Amino acid sequence: MALLLGIAVIAILVWEFYVNEAGPDTIPGYAKAAGFSGADLAIAVAIAYAESSGDANAVGDSGNSFGLWQINLPNHPEYADANLYDPQTNANAAFAIYQQAGNSFSPWTTFNTGAYSQYLGTNNFSAGTGGNDGG
């Protein structure tokens, strides 16, 4: 068990290095600019990939969730007038929701189910933003 935990910690540290080296026009860059840092930056990026496959134009939950972090408008009507297809706007909304939850990712189903974890330690940061905005 300790070996698995050690491997997981190393994977997160390596992932953090890659995420922190990402340019501003990548999902990690948007997440970092929004305010995510450290291990939470890596988790936020993994959640974006789990939620939207890195597609800034993704729509889910029967048309109720939008963008990279799939901001759910019925739960967050304060973002109804925001352009959630804009990666930075979506990242800013995600960070605000994270803060409102007590610096927790509990508002995201992919975090609660563990689906995000398959994206930790991958090289997705180099894939750009997804969608049609240069990624």
N, C-alpha and C positions, 0 to 999 in steps of 0.2 A: 504494500500500500504506500509506504514511504517513497519507494522508487517511482511509482506512478505520479505521486504528488510532485516529486522533484522534477520529473520530466515535464509535467504540466507547467510548473513555474518557469522552467527554462524556455519552453515554447512561448509562453506569454512574454517573457523578457525579450526574446528574439523578435517576436511580432511587434512589440513596442518600439524597438529600434527601427524596424522597417517603416512602421506607421509614422514615427516622428521624422523620418527622412522624406516623407511624401511631400510633393509640391502642393501649392494652394488650390489647384484645379483638380483635385482628386477627392474622393470621399474622406480619407483621413484628413486632408487639408481643410475641408469644410468643417468636419467635426472638431478639429483642433481650434479653428478660428471661432467656432461657436462657444468654446469653453471646456470641452472635454480634454482630459489629460491623464497621463499615466496609464494604468491598467484599464481605467474606464474608457480611455480613448480607443484602445484595442477592442473592447467589448462593444462600444458604440458603433464602430466600423463593421464588426461582425454582425451586429443586429441589422444594420442597413442592408447588408448583403442577404441576410436571411429574410428580411421583410420584403425587399423589392428586387432582389437579384442584381442590385446596383443600377437599376433603371430609374432615373430621376423622374420619368413620366409615368411611373407605375400607379395604377388605380386598383384598389382591392376592397375587400369587405363589402361587396355589392355596391360599389361606388361611393363608399363612405370614408375611405382611407387613401391618402395621396402622398406621392413622392418617395424619396429614398427611405425615410424612416416610417412611412405609412402612417402619417398623422391622421388620426380618426376624428373627423369633425363632429359627430354626435357627442363624443366625450370631450372634445376641445373646440367648442364653437367660437372661442376667441380668435381662432385662425381662419375663420370663414372667408375673410377678405384678403388673406395673405396668398401670395403666389407660391403655393407649396410644391410646385413643379421646379421652382428655382432651388438648386441644391443648397445654397447658403441659407436661404430663408427656411428651408425644411430642417437643416441642421440646427439653426437657431431655435426653431420651435421644439425640436427634439430635446435640446439642452434645457430649455425652460421647463418642459414637461418632466424631465429627469430631476431637475431641481425641486419642482413642486412635489415630487414623490419622495422627497427627502434624500436626494442624490442616489436614487434607486432606479433600476431599469424595469421595475415591476409593471409599469404600464404596457410593456411590449410582450405579446404572447410568445414570440420567438425566444425571449429571454426566459420566461416562466417554464416553457416546455424544454428548454435546452437546445432548441434547433439552431441557435446562433453559434453554438460551440464548434460546429463543423467548419466555420469560417475563420476561427482563431488560428493563427500561425500560417495562414495561406498568404500568397503574394497578391491578393486582390487589390491592394493599394495602388498597384501600377495600372489597373484597368480603367482609370479615369472615373468619370462620373456616371457612366451609363447614359441611357437616354439619347437625346439628339443635341446635346449642348457641348459637343466636342469630346465626349468620352467614348 
